[in-house]
Amino acid sequence: SSSSSSSSSSSSSSSSSSSSSSSSSSSSSIVVVVVVVVAVVVVVVVVVVVVVVVVLLVIVVVVVVVVVVVVVVVVVVVVVVVVVVVVVVVVVAVVVVVNSEI
């Protein structure tokens, strides 16, 4: 009777140890899955932030280039108009002076 009770207690202890080991292995696998998921989410968030920053920088650079080009074109047009007006005024003045002398 004592041998049967000792064998039943040893079997129950072995079953409890196997259940605890399976529980610890399942909890460790859950931890690994959670760590992997968190790592993937962090990597995706970092990639998205980097892409958004790069796109915003490209947009800012394009806007600055467009503004600079527009300013340069406006300045060139204003200079050309001023030069043309000055030349026309000088030519008209010369013609008026020459006609008045004649």
MORA-V241531 format. One line per field, one symbol per residue. ss: DSSP state (H for helix, E for strand, - for the rest). phi: phi as a letter, one per 20 degrees, with the letter a starting at -180 (. if undefined). psi: psi as a letter, one per 40 degrees, with the letter a starting at -180 (. if undefined). A space follows every 10 residues. Layout:
ss = ???
phi = ???
psi = ???
//
This chain:
ss = -HHHHHHHHH HHHHHHHHHH HHHHHHHHHH HHHHHHHHHH HHHHHHHHHH HHHHHHHHHH HHHHHHHHHH HHHHHHHHHH HHHHHHHHHH HHHHHHHHHH H-
phi = .fffffffff ffffffffff ffffffffff ffffffffff ffffffffff ffffffffff ffffffffff ffffffffff ffffffffff ffffffffff ff
psi = dddddddddd dddddddddd dddddddddd dddddddddd dddddddddd dddddddddd dddddddddd dddddddddd dddddddddd dddddddddd d.
//
